[in-house]
Amino acid sequence: MSKLKKRLVILTICFMMPFISLSVVAAEQTATVSDELYEEMAALKYPKVSDVADVKMEDKINKIFQNYITASYNELKENEKEAAQHDFPAEYQTDYEVKYNQSPLLSILTSNYMFSGGAHGNTVVESFNFDISKEKRVFLTDILTKEEQIKAVRDYVWEYAIERPDIFYPDLEKDDIKLSNETAFYFTDDGITLVFQQYEIAPYVSGNQEIAIPKKVYEKVLK
């Protein structure tokens, strides 16, 4: 092969590498997630998924988010009604964050901020976790299926919290840590991360606390 041909081959490979890399990254994702606005209202942003390998599951996920944002709209209107009656400025805002998007898993956290009078507003976080391979939405109780697992994770959270009394309630008891199908969480490479609501295990100033739970914490009790 002549030197000119070798150079052309090398240049072609170098040119193609970024596209090959992008294709690999795209293939590893569960879905493409884009912004949607409910009724063109800037205050009501929610996610829409596409490029999911399972079309039926894609439709199911989008219907779940449509139901979520419809409920949020109803809450916004109710808050406006209350604000008019009790003379406070109504504030409402939804947002979301993609926390994990590696095939076949997808985790999205939504946050609904509402001011309904008082000293400050409050933010409620909800998690939407999906396993495309199992064609289902995943709740915490689908992962922590045994009481021993729940106890192990509760102990881990409590120990984590009492070591940080400047962040969490210093008098936090284990029984204060509620783990149920309503507990927000998201997938990670090493396990899951729990997301607690404001005031749940820490004061308002600490916000929504996120605590990473390695798989070994809740899997070792099954061995």
Order of alpha helices (4+ residues) and beta strands (2+ residues): alpha-beta-beta-alpha-beta-beta-beta-beta-alpha-alpha-beta-beta-beta-alpha
